[in-house]
Amino acid sequence: MKITDRIRYVGVNDHCKTLFEGLWPLPFGVSYNSYLVFGDRIALIDTVEEEFGEEYMGKIREETGDRPVDYLIVNHMEPDHSSSMDFIRREYPGIRIVTNAKAVPMIAGYYGITDNIITVKDGDTLDLGNDTVLKFYMTPMVHWPETMMTWLIGENTLFAGDAFGTFGAVDGPVTDTGGARLCGWLDAHADTFPEFRSEMTRYYSNIVGKYGIPVQNALKKLSALPVSRICSTHGPVWERQITEVVSLYDRLSRYEGEHGVCIVYASMYGNTAKAARALESELAARGVPYAIHDLAQENVSYAYRDAFRFDTIAAGSPTYNNCIFPPVAAFMAGLCARTLKNRRFLAFGSYTWAGGSVRLLNGEAQNLGFELLSEGFAFAQGYSAEKCDMSAAADLLAR
């Protein structure tokens, strides 16, 4: 697939995998993006999952014909982008791998490859001839220690690795200017970004969320580049909506939420669930944006997305063994692991003979530096509006 005279897309769509990294749901599939850059010599930038090797090789051959691929640029070593490396080496025995020093032992550890490796540092270049020059920028911990990005001088194109990526296979054209569509999306938006925004936010919160400071460092390092195209390893090639994409990454990596409430809860016998649904009704009546997630019934992936999206979290849990109910405890631990910051917080939940979950949730929130909106709403045994005033809770959340 031609992007420009020098750049060709040779990635693949995975419509079969149900969980990314064995954890995160893929209702729209996922793409593994790889690119060819043509000068007098040819560079292949990142690879795809090895199970797609034959399809992948067919796409490469269609673009290169009988010409050899001279270089393999390794921006990121996660196997969804590197596991075809050995396959490519067999197809092109003379190919030279170009990467940074932190990736070298990973290449040896994953694939036993130790030869024909060119090690580059921040600011180094690779001349492919015919006025085609690649420049390398180290972006450690976005989101592995070896991550780097590759800049194609003259084309103003950033090959960004996992940065600016999104869940979702890409139907039809791969560029947003060409009308790239999220797999299965029925609405024909004028812009591609609105339909990918939710999956990009979920991808960031699930995969990258812990690394806000390294993402900010990378954004600052790259801010002087006149970027007119972002070629990520997942999702569309961004050309028309770069400002929106970069702005979202900037906001997420600063842990800046938009106005709204992420309601999360889990319930043993339905009483905490009733409180959560009452809170939902009160917020809806006030016109407060919100999302609600039953952590015992759905994958926590979506709750993390909305915890990063909104500036307020309302967490509901019954007391269980004098502790937070396990699905809610796991959610709070996940927020801690992602170092989420700058959130307002309200706890609620039921108990039978000894309360504790609300107090413990408040403690977890304080450890994260969240602003407590109240001491919380705990109620004994069955739920009722008299025992647990969700109208008052909604008033606090709506401010």
Residue, then its C-alpha position, 0 to 999 in steps of 0.5 A: m500500500k503506497i503512502t508516498d513514493r518513498i514509503r509503503y505500508v506492509g502491515v497486517n490486520d489481526h481479526c482473530k486475537t481476542l486478548f492483547e497481551g493475554l489481558w486486554p479485549l480486542p472487540f475490533g481486532v488490532s493491526y500490526n504496522s510495518y513500513l518500507v522506506f525506499g532509497d537506493r537501498i531499502a529499509l524495513i521498519d519494524t515487523v509483525e506477529e510471526e503467525f502472519g509471516e507468509e501474508y507479510m512476506g507477500k506484501i513486502r515482495e509485492e512492493t520490492g520485487d526482486r530487490p533485497v531489503d538492506y536494513l531492518i530498523v527495530n524501534h521496539m522489541e515487543p514480540d508483536h513487532s519483532s517476532s518476524m525478525d528471524f523469518i525476515r533474516r532467512e528471506y534476506p540473509g544479508i539484511r543488517i539490523v539497525t537498533n540501539a544498544k538496549a535492544v541488542p541483548m533483547i534480540a539475542g535473548y528472544y531470537g539468538i541473533t548476534d551478528n549483522i547489527i548496527t547500533v545507533k545513538d540519539g541523533d545518528t542517521l542512516d543514508l539510504g541514498n537518493d536523498t533518503v536519510l533516516k534519523f534516530y531518536m531515543t525515547p526510553m520507557v515509551h514504554w520499554p527501555e529500548t524504544m526509539m523512533t525513526w524520522l524520515i528527513g524530507e518526508n517529515t514522517l515519524f515512525a513512532g513505534d507504539a506511541f500514538g497507537t490504538f487498538g483496532a484493525v484498520d479497514g480499507p485505506v491505512t491513512d486518515t486522509g485516505g479515510a481509514r476506518l476502525c474495523g466494524w465501525l458503521d458511522a461514516h465520520a468526516d474525521t477518522f480520529p473520533e472513532f479511534r479516540s476511545e480505543m486509543t485512550r484504552y490502549y494508552s491507559n492499559i499499556v502505556g499509562k504508567y510512563g507519563i513522564p517518559v512520554q512527556n520527555a519524548l514529546k518535548k524531544l520531538s516537539a521541534l520536528p515539523v511532523s506531517r505524518i505519524c506512522s505508528t505500529h498500531g492503528p492508522v497512519w496519522e496525517r490530517q489529525i496529528t494535532e488531535v492525536v498528539s494533544l490526546y497523548d499530551r493530556l493523557s501523559r499529564y494525567e489530565g482528565e476531562h470533566g466527568v465521573c468514572i463509576v466503578y463498582a462490584s457487588m456480592y448481593g446487589n446492594t452496592a450495585k443498587a447504590a451505583r445505579a442510583l448514583e448513575s441516575e443522579l448524575a444523568a439527571r444533572g447532566v454530568p458526563y459519566a461511564i459506569h463499570d461493573l468490575a465483577q462482570e467486565n474486563v477492567s480494561y474499560a474502567y482504566r480507559d475511563a479513569f484516565r478519561f475523566d477527572t473524577i472516580a467514584a468507587g463502590s465496594p462491599t466490605y469483604n473479609n474486612c477488606i475491599f472486595p477483590p475486583v475493586a481492590a484489583f482496580m485500585a492496585g491497577l491505578c497505583a501501578r499506572t501512577l494515575k494522578n490528579r483525580r477527585f475521589l468518592a467511595f461508597g459501599s455496603y457492609t453487614w456487621a463491620g464496615g471497612s471498604v469505604r475507609l480502605l478505599n479512601g486510604e488507597a485514594q489518599n496514597l495516590g494523591f487523589e482529592l477526597l470529596s467526602e469521607g464516603f457513603a457506607f451503609a449497613q445491609g440492604y440499600s435504600a436512599e435513606k441509608c445512602d444518599m446518592s443525591a448528596a453524592a452526586d452533588l459532590l461529584a457534579r461540582 
